[in-house]
Amino acid sequence: MKVTQVNLFPFNTGRIGGRVRAVAEVVLDDLILIRDIKLIESKHGGLFLSFPKKRSGNKFVDVVEILENQQLEQIRRAVVDKYKEMMDVKPEENID
């Protein structure tokens, strides 16, 4: 499956101690929409994705799981690239 669309809603929770940089919606093959993917900045400055979760008893479980690493990397790359484009990050300013 290919990423056919990425909608990104950037915001910065850094002022209140948060690390969420954006929330994304990703469309796969113009058929499947995954909402509420969080783009989070790690303590070391890298960016990673957190897929939607729901509460089940006393813990949270993933609503969506990407089972193939190659597909997960394709989604991550599409979201991070869109974020860099929106934030106008120059290529030499590597944030991931």
Secondary structure as a PSIPRED ss2 file (coil, helix, strand):
# PSIPRED VFORMAT (PSIPRED V4.0)

   1 M C   1.000  0.000  0.000
   2 K C   1.000  0.000  0.000
   3 V E   0.000  0.000  1.000
   4 T E   0.000  0.000  1.000
   5 Q E   0.000  0.000  1.000
   6 V E   0.000  0.000  1.000
   7 N E   0.000  0.000  1.000
   8 L E   0.000  0.000  1.000
   9 F E   0.000  0.000  1.000
  10 P E   0.000  0.000  1.000
  11 F C   1.000  0.000  0.000
  12 N C   1.000  0.000  0.000
  13 T C   1.000  0.000  0.000
  14 G H   0.000  1.000  0.000
  15 R H   0.000  1.000  0.000
  16 I H   0.000  1.000  0.000
  17 G C   1.000  0.000  0.000
  18 G C   1.000  0.000  0.000
  19 R C   1.000  0.000  0.000
  20 V E   0.000  0.000  1.000
  21 R E   0.000  0.000  1.000
  22 A E   0.000  0.000  1.000
  23 V E   0.000  0.000  1.000
  24 A E   0.000  0.000  1.000
  25 E E   0.000  0.000  1.000
  26 V E   0.000  0.000  1.000
  27 V E   0.000  0.000  1.000
  28 L E   0.000  0.000  1.000
  29 D C   1.000  0.000  0.000
  30 D C   1.000  0.000  0.000
  31 L C   1.000  0.000  0.000
  32 I E   0.000  0.000  1.000
  33 L E   0.000  0.000  1.000
  34 I E   0.000  0.000  1.000
  35 R E   0.000  0.000  1.000
  36 D E   0.000  0.000  1.000
  37 I E   0.000  0.000  1.000
  38 K E   0.000  0.000  1.000
  39 L E   0.000  0.000  1.000
  40 I E   0.000  0.000  1.000
  41 E E   0.000  0.000  1.000
  42 S C   1.000  0.000  0.000
  43 K C   1.000  0.000  0.000
  44 H C   1.000  0.000  0.000
  45 G C   1.000  0.000  0.000
  46 G C   1.000  0.000  0.000
  47 L E   0.000  0.000  1.000
  48 F E   0.000  0.000  1.000
  49 L E   0.000  0.000  1.000
  50 S E   0.000  0.000  1.000
  51 F C   1.000  0.000  0.000
  52 P C   1.000  0.000  0.000
  53 K E   0.000  0.000  1.000
  54 K E   0.000  0.000  1.000
  55 R E   0.000  0.000  1.000
  56 S E   0.000  0.000  1.000
  57 G C   1.000  0.000  0.000
  58 N C   1.000  0.000  0.000
  59 K E   0.000  0.000  1.000
  60 F E   0.000  0.000  1.000
  61 V E   0.000  0.000  1.000
  62 D E   0.000  0.000  1.000
  63 V C   1.000  0.000  0.000
  64 V C   1.000  0.000  0.000
  65 E C   1.000  0.000  0.000
  66 I C   1.000  0.000  0.000
  67 L C   1.000  0.000  0.000
  68 E C   1.000  0.000  0.000
  69 N H   0.000  1.000  0.000
  70 Q H   0.000  1.000  0.000
  71 Q H   0.000  1.000  0.000
  72 L H   0.000  1.000  0.000
  73 E H   0.000  1.000  0.000
  74 Q H   0.000  1.000  0.000
  75 I H   0.000  1.000  0.000
  76 R H   0.000  1.000  0.000
  77 R H   0.000  1.000  0.000
  78 A H   0.000  1.000  0.000
  79 V H   0.000  1.000  0.000
  80 V H   0.000  1.000  0.000
  81 D H   0.000  1.000  0.000
  82 K H   0.000  1.000  0.000
  83 Y H   0.000  1.000  0.000
  84 K H   0.000  1.000  0.000
  85 E H   0.000  1.000  0.000
  86 M H   0.000  1.000  0.000
  87 M H   0.000  1.000  0.000
  88 D C   1.000  0.000  0.000
  89 V C   1.000  0.000  0.000
  90 K C   1.000  0.000  0.000
  91 P C   1.000  0.000  0.000
  92 E C   1.000  0.000  0.000
  93 E C   1.000  0.000  0.000
  94 N C   1.000  0.000  0.000
  95 I C   1.000  0.000  0.000
  96 D C   1.000  0.000  0.000
